[in-house]
């Protein structure tokens, strides 16, 4: 469906260099915000609120791209387009894919932080 890496390790390495000691805090904040955004996406889908769904997906996409999670960002783009096109019937499988990818990204980021503390 989306042929992008789970993590952009170059982008993350750059972020780690720039953020230094703040990097772990940044990652934790991203993970916490992402969980909230996934809940917001579910709520908007259940409420049939295509506009809120598109806006949440858009902001989630931006944070994924900034943190170096391109595949998750691409999935959010698909969700955003579904919301913009008032096609919330397309939302459930995309949301399942977003949740699954978020789990992978979470695991990969935890591994990176555990091993990458240099």
N, C-alpha and C positions, 0 to 999 in steps of 0.2 A: 504494500500500500504506500508506504513512505520509505524511500531508500536514503536514509540519513543516519549518521552514527547516533548512538544513545548519548554520548558525551563528546564534545569537541575539546579534546585534551589540550590542544594548543591554546584555545581561548581560556580554558581554566587555568593553565599554567601562567598565562599572562595576568589573569585576574589575581592569582595567588601572589605573583611578584608585586603587583600594584598595591594590593590590600594588606599584604604581610600578615600581621597578627589579627587583623579584622576579618580575614578570609573565612575562618570557621564560623564566625558570627553571621557573616553574609549568607553562607550556605544554610545555616540553621533558620535564618529569617526567610530565605527563599522557600525552604521546605514547609515551614509553618504557613506562609502565605499561600503556597500552592495547594495545600490541603483545604484551606478556606475557599480558594477559588473553585476547586473541584466541587465542594459542597454547594457553592453559589450556582455553578453550572447545573447541578442536579435540581436545585430548587427552581431555577428559571425554566428548565425543561418541564418539570412537573407542573409549574404554574402556566405553561404555555406562553411564556414571556420571551419571544424571539429577540427583542431588542436587548433585554438584560443579558440574555444568553450570548449574543454577539459581542456586547461590550466586555463582559467578563472574559470571554475567550480571547478577545483582542489584547487586554491587559496581561492575561496569563501568557500569551504568545510572546509579548515583549520581554517579560521577565525570564522566560525560558531561553530566549535567544541571548539575552544579556549574560545569563549564568553559564551558557555553553551546553544547552540541551536541545540541539537542533531538531531531533526527531519529535520530541514532545512539542516544540514550537510549531512544527509543520502540522501536527495533529490539531493543535489549537487553531491554526489557520483554517483547517477544514471545518472545525466547529464554528468558527467565526462566520465563514461563508454560509453555512447552513442557517445560522441565526439571521444573517443579513437577508437571505433569500426566503425567510419565513418558512424554512423547511425543518421544523423541529422533529418531524417524523424521521429525519436522517440522524438526529442527535444521539439516540441510545447507543448504537454501535460505536460511534466516534467517542462517546464518553467512556465506554468500556475500554477502548484502545488507549485513551488518555490515562485512565486509572492504571492500566497495566504498565504503560510506559513510565508513568510517574514512579511506580514501585521499582522498576529497573533503575531509573535515574537516582532514586533515593539510595538504593543499595550501592550503586557505583560511586556516588558522592561520599557515602560513609566509608567505603573502601579507600577512596582517594585520600580522605582526611586522616584515616588511621595510618595509611602507609606513607602519605606525603608530608607528614610533619617533620621537616628537615631542619 
